């Protein structure tokens, strides 16, 4: 299942924008007020306001696509494991 999802994320990112990228990691910090996550590698990502984050919490593994815009890593799609 992970391989299929990863392939779909790569395909979606490729079709969407040249600046798109993929990532994964473990959530170290989640700020629902700011809609941001910090991963175990120290990088911060912004979540879109319409994203369902009801299952998101510290310690969860995530796989995602994102775009770097104006110095912000904006998540475009995410799977919470």
Backbone as CSV, one residue per row, in Angstrom:
resi,resn,N_x,N_y,N_z,CA_x,CA_y,CA_z,C_x,C_y,C_z
1,UNK,0.820,-1.191,0.000,0.000,0.000,0.000,0.868,1.261,0.000
2,UNK,1.946,1.235,0.775,2.833,2.398,0.829,3.433,2.692,-0.543
3,UNK,3.793,1.651,-1.257,4.406,1.841,-2.579,3.411,2.454,-3.552
4,UNK,2.171,1.989,-3.500,1.146,2.527,-4.397,0.912,3.989,-4.088
5,UNK,0.772,4.316,-2.794,0.554,5.701,-2.408,1.741,6.575,-2.794
6,UNK,2.929,6.093,-2.557,4.115,6.863,-2.913,4.157,7.115,-4.421
7,UNK,3.798,6.121,-5.207,3.769,6.292,-6.665,2.720,7.323,-7.068
8,UNK,1.561,7.280,-6.416,0.516,8.264,-6.711,0.951,9.679,-6.334
9,UNK,1.608,9.813,-5.191,2.090,11.129,-4.771,3.127,11.670,-5.747
10,UNK,4.012,10.818,-6.208,5.030,11.239,-7.167,4.373,11.667,-8.468
11,UNK,3.396,10.899,-8.938,2.692,11.238,-10.175,1.962,12.559,-10.037
12,UNK,1.248,12.752,-8.949,0.509,13.995,-8.727,1.463,15.184,-8.648
13,UNK,2.577,15.012,-7.980,3.543,16.098,-7.858,4.157,16.450,-9.201
14,UNK,4.425,15.445,-10.015,5.015,15.666,-11.321,4.061,16.419,-12.237
15,UNK,2.791,16.086,-12.180,1.800,16.741,-13.022,1.494,18.152,-12.562
16,UNK,1.609,18.409,-11.262,1.185,19.688,-10.700,2.152,20.829,-10.929
17,UNK,3.397,20.648,-10.627,4.322,21.765,-10.663,5.759,21.270,-10.626
18,UNK,6.634,22.019,-11.264,8.045,21.653,-11.266,8.667,21.852,-9.898
19,UNK,8.072,22.717,-9.050,8.611,22.996,-7.723,8.074,22.032,-6.676
20,UNK,7.257,21.073,-7.074,6.670,20.128,-6.128,7.719,19.111,-5.691
21,UNK,7.549,18.618,-4.471,8.455,17.616,-3.927,7.660,16.690,-3.017
22,UNK,8.280,15.589,-2.627,7.668,14.627,-1.723,8.510,14.527,-0.468
23,UNK,7.862,14.090,0.603,8.574,13.911,1.848,7.883,12.886,2.724
24,UNK,8.573,12.490,3.779,7.996,11.601,4.764,8.777,11.759,6.060
25,UNK,8.173,11.320,7.134,8.831,11.396,8.421,7.850,11.200,9.552
26,UNK,8.352,11.407,10.755,7.547,11.282,11.964,7.272,12.672,12.506
27,UNK,6.016,12.929,12.868,5.626,14.236,13.388,6.215,14.409,14.789
28,UNK,7.034,15.428,14.941,7.632,15.753,16.234,6.754,16.749,16.984
29,UNK,6.155,17.705,16.230,5.302,18.722,16.839,4.183,19.064,15.858
30,UNK,2.967,19.218,16.381,1.812,19.599,15.579,1.141,20.784,16.256
31,UNK,0.969,21.873,15.512,0.307,23.070,16.022,-0.985,23.274,15.238
32,UNK,-2.131,22.822,15.786,-3.392,22.940,15.050,-3.842,24.388,14.855
33,UNK,-3.451,25.289,15.721,-3.830,26.698,15.572,-3.137,27.327,14.371
34,UNK,-1.874,26.985,14.166,-1.107,27.521,13.035,-1.149,26.598,11.823
35,UNK,-1.718,25.386,12.010,-1.768,24.371,10.950,-0.364,24.077,10.405
36,UNK,0.554,23.795,11.329,1.918,23.443,10.957,2.330,22.152,11.649
37,UNK,3.258,21.449,11.009,3.888,20.291,11.627,5.401,20.472,11.536
38,UNK,6.091,19.931,12.518,7.546,19.856,12.504,7.866,18.370,12.535
39,UNK,8.693,17.939,11.593,9.068,16.531,11.532,10.314,16.252,12.353
40,UNK,10.627,14.981,12.499,11.780,14.572,13.295,13.100,15.064,12.718
41,UNK,13.116,15.527,11.456,14.339,16.085,10.875,14.450,17.588,11.120
42,UNK,13.443,18.167,11.809,13.466,19.588,12.152,12.802,20.504,11.141
43,UNK,12.377,19.980,9.995,11.750,20.805,8.964,10.286,21.066,9.310
44,UNK,9.822,22.280,8.995,8.446,22.691,9.267,7.654,22.752,7.967
45,UNK,6.404,22.305,8.036,5.513,22.295,6.882,4.168,22.880,7.285
46,UNK,3.554,23.627,6.367,2.244,24.235,6.587,1.180,23.362,5.945
47,UNK,0.095,23.142,6.689,-1.024,22.340,6.198,-2.105,23.251,5.650
48,UNK,-2.807,22.824,4.601,-3.905,23.636,4.084,-5.067,23.635,5.084
49,UNK,-5.805,24.739,5.179,-6.881,24.833,6.172,-7.991,23.809,5.979
50,UNK,-8.200,23.329,4.763,-9.274,22.369,4.508,-8.875,20.917,4.786
51,UNK,-7.619,20.677,5.155,-7.153,19.312,5.382,-7.715,18.766,6.693
52,UNK,-8.188,17.512,6.650,-8.672,16.829,7.846,-7.466,16.374,8.664
53,UNK,-7.300,16.961,9.831,-6.156,16.641,10.685,-6.605,15.946,11.974
54,UNK,-7.795,15.381,11.957,-8.335,14.757,13.164,-7.483,13.573,13.646
55,UNK,-6.765,12.902,12.753,-5.904,11.777,13.137,-4.441,12.174,13.317
56,UNK,-4.130,13.432,13.100,-2.741,13.871,13.170,-2.345,14.163,14.613
57,UNK,-1.210,13.596,15.007,-0.685,13.840,16.342,0.814,13.541,16.357
58,UNK,1.469,13.990,17.397,2.899,13.751,17.532,3.168,12.252,17.579
59,UNK,4.215,11.838,16.893,4.595,10.431,16.835,4.050,9.689,15.621
60,UNK,3.093,10.284,14.914,2.528,9.652,13.718,3.490,9.798,12.548
61,UNK,3.533,8.770,11.707,4.316,8.840,10.478,3.445,9.414,9.378
62,UNK,4.051,10.253,8.529,3.321,10.876,7.431,4.118,10.761,6.135
63,UNK,3.386,10.671,5.030,3.945,10.726,3.679,3.180,11.850,2.992
64,UNK,3.894,12.736,2.298,3.218,13.910,1.762,3.888,14.460,0.520
65,UNK,3.138,15.290,-0.184,3.654,16.107,-1.280,3.571,17.549,-0.819
66,UNK,4.511,18.365,-1.272,4.495,19.768,-0.878,5.119,20.625,-1.964
67,UNK,4.843,21.920,-1.874,5.452,22.905,-2.758,6.097,23.988,-1.904
68,UNK,7.266,24.400,-2.295,7.941,25.500,-1.617,7.474,26.807,-2.253
69,UNK,6.769,27.632,-1.459,6.243,28.904,-1.959,6.595,30.007,-0.980
70,UNK,7.303,31.012,-1.452,7.654,32.166,-0.619,8.288,31.759,0.704
71,UNK,9.157,30.782,0.661,9.864,30.337,1.855,9.055,29.438,2.777
72,UNK,7.863,29.016,2.341,7.006,28.150,3.147,6.836,26.823,2.430
73,UNK,7.019,25.729,3.154,6.783,24.393,2.604,5.310,24.064,2.797
74,UNK,4.510,24.251,1.740,3.055,24.076,1.787,2.688,22.663,1.363
75,UNK,2.121,21.881,2.292,1.695,20.530,1.981,0.485,20.578,1.065
76,UNK,0.507,19.758,0.022,-0.601,19.686,-0.921,-1.405,18.398,-0.783
77,UNK,-0.774,17.346,-0.279,-1.435,16.064,-0.091,-0.673,15.305,0.984
78,UNK,-1.406,14.560,1.850,-0.724,13.881,2.943,-1.474,12.615,3.355
79,UNK,-0.708,11.574,3.670,-1.241,10.347,4.216,-0.700,10.225,5.634
80,UNK,-1.607,10.052,6.602,-1.229,9.868,7.995,-1.283,8.374,8.289
81,UNK,-0.193,7.827,8.804,-0.155,6.383,9.055,-0.278,6.079,10.522
